[in-house]
Amino acid sequence: MVITLKELEMYSDFDELSNDVLDLASEILPDKLIYLTSFSNKEQIILKLSTDDTNILLTEGMVINIDETVCNRIDFEKKKPLIYEDIRTGTCPSDLKNLLEDVNIRSYLGVPISLLDGERFGTLCVAHHQESVFDKKSVELLQKIARMFSYYLKLEHLAFKDPLTNLYNRRYLSEKFEDDYKNGGMIFLLDLDGFKKINDIYGHVVGDEVLKEVALILQEFVKTENDSYAVRLGGDEFLINFSGKYSKDEISNLAENILTCFRGRNTKYQLSTSIGISTYFADSETNLKTLIKNADNALYRAKEVGKNNYKIFE
């Protein structure tokens, strides 16, 4: 799963470590612009610049379409840097040359940053408005810095993730919800129908595979909804948080869509879920524990009327 900018903001000492990374890289290649980026599925974000005093037209927080960024051409699979010492000569393709010239970059070095499982995170880049020489030793040192940075990222990433399903965990929910409640929203509490029976008949190994399948369903669902994320609370209990204001009809449509996602999944275990829903208002004194309790009460009523259903806490 891609590390989001909101998740990065919760990482301990992220700003301090990012600045240290840029300072180290600047010691290796002084008088150049050094910058860190991250990728989402569709965009590249400029996270940190070594300096604002530069002829290069990049700024912190800049968002670039992933198909229009040079960094997306880096070979992450082979962990191979992308190097252009002078885009006006050599082998720089014309489309990349145009992209770099648009931001006044004449020489470029991009080092891939991957998580330990191979997932792309982003890049550590060096840029200059004039031609440059990137010697082998300097490139290797930058690769080592990028690798050490990836260890930190993975450790922080794991702190917010459920190890079985790779969904967010309770810690992430607790910390993230401090920002969410200011905008209002709702939580969907999901409990799998008949999961105990699957464990009893097929064993816990199969049960774990079912939980992973559920996680995939929820991950695919939240990708289609803005300002939402899925959490595994524990066992076969999951939660989706939606930020924003929703009408009753919109809430019902979302709940029906989730139930349909489960019904439409081609699996021999005939997965289904019941949902309890609890809403909260912007700037109210909202307590996450109470919200979950309310959603749990609604979930109990959904189970009572035949499962594979949803109820909204009134």
Secondary structure, DSSP 8 states (H G I E B T S, - for coil): ----HHHHTTSTTHHHHHHHHHHHHHHHSTTSEEEEEEE-SSEEEEEEES-S--SS---TT-EEEGGG-GGGGSBTTTTB-EEES-TTSTT--HHHHHHHHHTT-SEEEEEEEE-TTS-EEEEEEEEESS-----HHHHHHHHHHHHHHHHHHHHHHHHTB-TTT-SB-HHHHHHHHHHHTTT-EEEEEEEETTHHHHHHHH-HHHHHHHHHHHHHHHHHHHHTSTTEEEEEEETTEEEEEEES---HHHHHHHHHHHHHHHHTS--TT---EEEEEEEE-TTS---HHHHHHHHHHHHHHHHHTTSS-EEE--
